[in-house]
Amino acid sequence: MIERIEKVFSEVTGRDDLNFTEKTRLDKNFEFTSLSFIQLICGLEDEFDVDIPNSMVKKIKTVGDIVKFLEKNI
């Protein structure tokens, strides 16, 4: 699952040098603009065929938060 998430991050950020864990914080390790963060969420929704509600989007702080949500909802 992490590999698929990393693929989406790579597509959004344009970086191929990503190497993260579930503890990786989005606010400290990535400089997302509001638009690029929305692109990330949309990319994750497309990749995993899931809808991520706005209430969850506000809670996403780490890659682990994404993993936990996806494990429960796919």
N, CA, C and O atoms as CSV, one atom per row, in Angstrom:
chain,resi,resn,atom,element,x,y,z
A,1,MET,N,N,0.825,-1.194,0.000
A,1,MET,CA,C,0.000,0.000,0.000
A,1,MET,C,C,0.873,1.263,0.000
A,1,MET,O,O,0.579,2.227,-0.707
A,2,ILE,N,N,1.943,1.248,0.795
A,2,ILE,CA,C,2.823,2.418,0.869
A,2,ILE,C,C,3.376,2.750,-0.516
A,2,ILE,O,O,3.519,3.922,-0.865
A,3,GLU,N,N,3.686,1.722,-1.304
A,3,GLU,CA,C,4.236,1.961,-2.639
A,3,GLU,C,C,3.239,2.704,-3.526
A,3,GLU,O,O,3.615,3.590,-4.293
A,4,ARG,N,N,1.977,2.335,-3.412
A,4,ARG,CA,C,0.943,3.005,-4.214
A,4,ARG,C,C,0.742,4.441,-3.742
A,4,ARG,O,O,0.539,5.342,-4.556
A,5,ILE,N,N,0.797,4.655,-2.442
A,5,ILE,CA,C,0.677,6.012,-1.909
A,5,ILE,C,C,1.870,6.837,-2.366
A,5,ILE,O,O,1.717,7.989,-2.773
A,6,GLU,N,N,3.046,6.250,-2.299
A,6,GLU,CA,C,4.267,6.934,-2.732
A,6,GLU,C,C,4.176,7.321,-4.212
A,6,GLU,O,O,4.641,8.391,-4.606
A,7,LYS,N,N,3.586,6.462,-5.018
A,7,LYS,CA,C,3.399,6.749,-6.444
A,7,LYS,C,C,2.551,8.006,-6.636
A,7,LYS,O,O,2.877,8.859,-7.461
A,8,VAL,N,N,1.470,8.117,-5.876
A,8,VAL,CA,C,0.599,9.292,-5.973
A,8,VAL,C,C,1.357,10.541,-5.524
A,8,VAL,O,O,1.285,11.580,-6.181
A,9,PHE,N,N,2.079,10.446,-4.414
A,9,PHE,CA,C,2.874,11.577,-3.941
A,9,PHE,C,C,3.866,12.009,-5.013
A,9,PHE,O,O,4.040,13.203,-5.261
A,10,SER,N,N,4.512,11.044,-5.642
A,10,SER,CA,C,5.499,11.332,-6.673
A,10,SER,C,C,4.867,12.056,-7.857
A,10,SER,O,O,5.444,13.000,-8.397
A,11,GLU,N,N,3.687,11.612,-8.253
A,11,GLU,CA,C,2.986,12.256,-9.367
A,11,GLU,C,C,2.617,13.703,-9.037
A,11,GLU,O,O,2.718,14.583,-9.892
A,12,VAL,N,N,2.188,13.946,-7.797
A,12,VAL,CA,C,1.760,15.285,-7.393
A,12,VAL,C,C,2.946,16.219,-7.186
A,12,VAL,O,O,2.906,17.385,-7.580
A,13,THR,N,N,4.003,15.696,-6.562
A,13,THR,CA,C,5.150,16.547,-6.237
A,13,THR,C,C,6.168,16.633,-7.357
A,13,THR,O,O,6.986,17.552,-7.390
A,14,GLY,N,N,6.121,15.676,-8.276
A,14,GLY,CA,C,7.109,15.643,-9.351
A,14,GLY,C,C,8.463,15.140,-8.874
A,14,GLY,O,O,9.472,15.322,-9.555
A,15,ARG,N,N,8.486,14.513,-7.715
A,15,ARG,CA,C,9.735,14.000,-7.142
A,15,ARG,C,C,9.758,12.482,-7.218
A,15,ARG,O,O,8.771,11.807,-6.923
A,16,ASP,N,N,10.914,11.967,-7.622
A,16,ASP,CA,C,11.093,10.515,-7.678
A,16,ASP,C,C,11.911,9.999,-6.499
A,16,ASP,O,O,12.082,8.789,-6.351
A,17,ASP,N,N,12.415,10.892,-5.665
A,17,ASP,CA,C,13.313,10.520,-4.572
A,17,ASP,C,C,12.588,10.315,-3.253
A,17,ASP,O,O,13.201,10.409,-2.189
A,18,LEU,N,N,11.325,10.043,-3.306
A,18,LEU,CA,C,10.539,9.879,-2.080
A,18,LEU,C,C,10.860,8.546,-1.425
A,18,LEU,O,O,10.963,7.514,-2.089
A,19,ASN,N,N,11.010,8.589,-0.144
A,19,ASN,CA,C,11.229,7.378,0.639
A,19,ASN,C,C,10.675,7.664,2.022
A,19,ASN,O,O,11.376,8.190,2.887
A,20,PHE,N,N,9.419,7.316,2.222
A,20,PHE,CA,C,8.821,7.664,3.489
A,20,PHE,C,C,8.199,6.476,4.181
A,20,PHE,O,O,8.041,5.399,3.605
A,21,THR,N,N,7.847,6.702,5.442
A,21,THR,CA,C,7.221,5.675,6.268
A,21,THR,C,C,5.867,6.204,6.725
A,21,THR,O,O,5.472,7.313,6.364
A,22,GLU,N,N,5.175,5.425,7.501
A,22,GLU,CA,C,3.877,5.853,8.015
A,22,GLU,C,C,4.017,7.035,8.979
A,22,GLU,O,O,3.046,7.753,9.217
A,23,LYS,N,N,5.195,7.243,9.527
A,23,LYS,CA,C,5.419,8.344,10.461
A,23,LYS,C,C,5.746,9.666,9.769
A,23,LYS,O,O,5.810,10.706,10.425
A,24,THR,N,N,5.949,9.639,8.467
A,24,THR,CA,C,6.299,10.848,7.732
A,24,THR,C,C,5.171,11.863,7.820
A,24,THR,O,O,4.027,11.572,7.470
A,25,ARG,N,N,5.508,13.059,8.292
A,25,ARG,CA,C,4.519,14.137,8.450
A,25,ARG,C,C,4.408,14.920,7.147
A,25,ARG,O,O,5.411,15.278,6.530
A,26,LEU,N,N,3.177,15.175,6.747
A,26,LEU,CA,C,2.953,15.900,5.498
A,26,LEU,C,C,3.379,17.351,5.608
A,26,LEU,O,O,3.906,17.911,4.647
A,27,ASP,N,N,3.162,17.971,6.756
A,27,ASP,CA,C,3.470,19.394,6.896
A,27,ASP,C,C,4.968,19.669,7.019
A,27,ASP,O,O,5.409,20.772,6.696
A,28,LYS,N,N,5.752,18.709,7.471
A,28,LYS,CA,C,7.182,18.943,7.666
A,28,LYS,C,C,8.034,18.406,6.524
A,28,LYS,O,O,9.140,18.897,6.297
A,29,ASN,N,N,7.540,17.414,5.808
A,29,ASN,CA,C,8.335,16.780,4.767
A,29,ASN,C,C,7.942,17.188,3.351
A,29,ASN,O,O,8.661,16.908,2.393
A,30,PHE,N,N,6.806,17.845,3.231
A,30,PHE,CA,C,6.335,18.264,1.911
A,30,PHE,C,C,5.820,19.691,2.006
A,30,PHE,O,O,5.232,20.085,3.014
A,31,GLU,N,N,6.038,20.439,0.980
A,31,GLU,CA,C,5.545,21.815,0.946
A,31,GLU,C,C,4.328,21.884,0.030
A,31,GLU,O,O,4.399,22.408,-1.082
A,32,PHE,N,N,3.223,21.351,0.511
A,32,PHE,CA,C,2.008,21.354,-0.282
A,32,PHE,C,C,1.345,22.718,-0.241
A,32,PHE,O,O,1.209,23.331,0.817
A,33,THR,N,N,0.937,23.180,-1.411
A,33,THR,CA,C,0.034,24.321,-1.461
A,33,THR,C,C,-1.364,23.757,-1.280
A,33,THR,O,O,-1.550,22.540,-1.300
A,34,SER,N,N,-2.333,24.615,-1.108
A,34,SER,CA,C,-3.694,24.092,-0.966
A,34,SER,C,C,-4.102,23.340,-2.229
A,34,SER,O,O,-4.787,22.320,-2.147
A,35,LEU,N,N,-3.690,23.831,-3.391
A,35,LEU,CA,C,-4.021,23.155,-4.646
A,35,LEU,C,C,-3.321,21.802,-4.754
A,35,LEU,O,O,-3.952,20.815,-5.131
A,36,SER,N,N,-2.036,21.739,-4.433
A,36,SER,CA,C,-1.334,20.466,-4.552
A,36,SER,C,C,-1.843,19.450,-3.528
A,36,SER,O,O,-1.823,18.249,-3.793
A,37,PHE,N,N,-2.299,19.917,-2.359
A,37,PHE,CA,C,-2.875,19.004,-1.382
A,37,PHE,C,C,-4.185,18.421,-1.908
A,37,PHE,O,O,-4.463,17.236,-1.730
A,38,ILE,N,N,-4.977,19.257,-2.552
A,38,ILE,CA,C,-6.219,18.774,-3.165
A,38,ILE,C,C,-5.892,17.770,-4.268
A,38,ILE,O,O,-6.581,16.760,-4.408
A,39,GLN,N,N,-4.850,18.038,-5.051
A,39,GLN,CA,C,-4.428,17.111,-6.096
A,39,GLN,C,C,-3.997,15.775,-5.484
A,39,GLN,O,O,-4.265,14.712,-6.043
A,40,LEU,N,N,-3.331,15.843,-4.334
A,40,LEU,CA,C,-2.925,14.620,-3.642
A,40,LEU,C,C,-4.158,13.812,-3.227
A,40,LEU,O,O,-4.221,12.607,-3.471
A,41,ILE,N,N,-5.117,14.460,-2.612
A,41,ILE,CA,C,-6.336,13.774,-2.170
A,41,ILE,C,C,-7.061,13.170,-3.369
A,41,ILE,O,O,-7.489,12.017,-3.316
A,42,CYS,N,N,-7.201,13.929,-4.439
A,42,CYS,CA,C,-7.868,13.412,-5.645
A,42,CYS,C,C,-7.086,12.240,-6.237
A,42,CYS,O,O,-7.678,11.264,-6.697
A,43,GLY,N,N,-5.765,12.337,-6.226
A,43,GLY,CA,C,-4.934,11.239,-6.727
A,43,GLY,C,C,-5.103,9.978,-5.904
A,43,GLY,O,O,-5.169,8.876,-6.448
A,44,LEU,N,N,-5.174,10.142,-4.581
A,44,LEU,CA,C,-5.398,8.985,-3.709
A,44,LEU,C,C,-6.778,8.389,-3.948
A,44,LEU,O,O,-6.934,7.168,-3.983
A,45,GLU,N,N,-7.771,9.243,-4.112
A,45,GLU,CA,C,-9.128,8.751,-4.384
A,45,GLU,C,C,-9.163,7.960,-5.684
A,45,GLU,O,O,-9.800,6.910,-5.757
A,46,ASP,N,N,-8.483,8.460,-6.706
A,46,ASP,CA,C,-8.446,7.755,-7.994
A,46,ASP,C,C,-7.677,6.438,-7.889
A,46,ASP,O,O,-8.134,5.404,-8.376
A,47,GLU,N,N,-6.521,6.485,-7.257
A,47,GLU,CA,C,-5.666,5.294,-7.157
A,47,GLU,C,C,-6.349,4.170,-6.388
A,47,GLU,O,O,-6.226,3.001,-6.753
A,48,PHE,N,N,-7.068,4.521,-5.324
A,48,PHE,CA,C,-7.660,3.509,-4.452
A,48,PHE,C,C,-9.170,3.376,-4.620
A,48,PHE,O,O,-9.808,2.606,-3.901
A,49,ASP,N,N,-9.744,4.120,-5.563
A,49,ASP,CA,C,-11.180,4.062,-5.838
A,49,ASP,C,C,-11.995,4.215,-4.551
A,49,ASP,O,O,-12.818,3.369,-4.203
A,50,VAL,N,N,-11.731,5.326,-3.861
A,50,VAL,CA,C,-12.383,5.609,-2.584
A,50,VAL,C,C,-12.676,7.102,-2.509
A,50,VAL,O,O,-11.979,7.908,-3.125
A,51,ASP,N,N,-13.699,7.467,-1.760
A,51,ASP,CA,C,-13.985,8.879,-1.503
A,51,ASP,C,C,-13.448,9.222,-0.120
A,51,ASP,O,O,-13.754,8.543,0.861
A,52,ILE,N,N,-12.648,10.276,-0.048
A,52,ILE,CA,C,-12.116,10.735,1.228
A,52,ILE,C,C,-12.923,11.964,1.624
A,52,ILE,O,O,-12.808,13.015,0.993
A,53,PRO,N,N,-13.743,11.836,2.670
A,53,PRO,CA,C,-14.601,12.964,3.064
A,53,PRO,C,C,-13.783,14.139,3.618
A,53,PRO,O,O,-12.686,13.959,4.147
A,54,ASN,N,N,-14.343,15.330,3.484
A,54,ASN,CA,C,-13.660,16.530,3.972
A,54,ASN,C,C,-13.298,16.426,5.441
A,54,ASN,O,O,-12.245,16.910,5.856
A,55,SER,N,N,-14.153,15.805,6.230
A,55,SER,CA,C,-13.858,15.658,7.660
A,55,SER,C,C,-12.574,14.853,7.883
A,55,SER,O,O,-11.842,15.109,8.839
A,56,MET,N,N,-12.299,13.888,7.011
A,56,MET,CA,C,-11.070,13.096,7.119
A,56,MET,C,C,-9.887,13.867,6.586
A,56,MET,O,O,-8.796,13.792,7.150
A,57,VAL,N,N,-10.080,14.608,5.513
A,57,VAL,CA,C,-8.987,15.384,4.905
A,57,VAL,C,C,-8.360,16.297,5.942
A,57,VAL,O,O,-7.140,16.453,5.980
A,58,LYS,N,N,-9.183,16.898,6.778
A,58,LYS,CA,C,-8.689,17.810,7.812
A,58,LYS,C,C,-7.857,17.092,8.867
A,58,LYS,O,O,-7.058,17.728,9.553
A,59,LYS,N,N,-8.027,15.787,9.008
A,59,LYS,CA,C,-7.319,15.017,10.030
A,59,LYS,C,C,-6.018,14.397,9.529
A,59,LYS,O,O,-5.238,13.881,10.330
A,60,ILE,N,N,-5.773,14.438,8.236
A,60,ILE,CA,C,-4.588,13.795,7.680
A,60,ILE,C,C,-3.346,14.630,8.003
A,60,ILE,O,O,-3.185,15.749,7.515
A,61,LYS,N,N,-2.488,14.066,8.824
A,61,LYS,CA,C,-1.244,14.734,9.214
A,61,LYS,C,C,-0.008,13.936,8.816
A,61,LYS,O,O,1.069,14.494,8.603
A,62,THR,N,N,-0.184,12.612,8.719
A,62,THR,CA,C,0.947,11.735,8.387
A,62,THR,C,C,0.548,10.749,7.300
A,62,THR,O,O,-0.631,10.582,6.985
A,63,VAL,N,N,1.553,10.108,6.741
A,63,VAL,CA,C,1.279,9.046,5.777
A,63,VAL,C,C,0.506,7.929,6.468
A,63,VAL,O,O,-0.342,7.286,5.849
A,64,GLY,N,N,0.792,7.694,7.747
A,64,GLY,CA,C,0.075,6.676,8.509
A,64,GLY,C,C,-1.410,6.955,8.609
A,64,GLY,O,O,-2.223,6.030,8.608
A,65,ASP,N,N,-1.772,8.237,8.698
A,65,ASP,CA,C,-3.196,8.586,8.720
A,65,ASP,C,C,-3.869,8.160,7.420
A,65,ASP,O,O,-5.004,7.682,7.423
A,66,ILE,N,N,-3.166,8.337,6.325
A,66,ILE,CA,C,-3.693,7.927,5.019
A,66,ILE,C,C,-3.846,6.410,4.982
A,66,ILE,O,O,-4.881,5.890,4.565
A,67,VAL,N,N,-2.804,5.709,5.422
A,67,VAL,CA,C,-2.829,4.242,5.424
A,67,VAL,C,C,-3.991,3.723,6.263
A,67,VAL,O,O,-4.734,2.848,5.818
A,68,LYS,N,N,-4.151,4.252,7.463
A,68,LYS,CA,C,-5.238,3.798,8.342
A,68,LYS,C,C,-6.601,4.019,7.710
A,68,LYS,O,O,-7.465,3.145,7.770
A,69,PHE,N,N,-6.796,5.180,7.106
A,69,PHE,CA,C,-8.069,5.449,6.447
A,69,PHE,C,C,-8.312,4.463,5.320
A,69,PHE,O,O,-9.400,3.899,5.201
A,70,LEU,N,N,-7.293,4.256,4.490
A,70,LEU,CA,C,-7.452,3.371,3.344
A,70,LEU,C,C,-7.688,1.931,3.784
A,70,LEU,O,O,-8.497,1.230,3.176
A,71,GLU,N,N,-7.004,1.481,4.819
A,71,GLU,CA,C,-7.197,0.106,5.297
A,71,GLU,C,C,-8.635,-0.125,5.752
A,71,GLU,O,O,-9.168,-1.223,5.589
A,72,LYS,N,N,-9.253,0.883,6.311
A,72,LYS,CA,C,-10.642,0.763,6.788
A,72,LYS,C,C,-11.672,0.911,5.683
A,72,LYS,O,O,-12.806,0.451,5.820
A,73,ASN,N,N,-11.275,1.562,4.571
A,73,ASN,CA,C,-12.282,1.950,3.585
A,73,ASN,C,C,-12.120,1.369,2.188
A,73,ASN,O,O,-12.899,1.698,1.294
A,74,ILE,N,N,-11.135,0.519,1.986
A,74,ILE,CA,C,-11.045,-0.100,0.660
A,74,ILE,C,C,-11.194,-1.590,0.768
A,74,ILE,O,O,-11.146,-2.290,-0.244
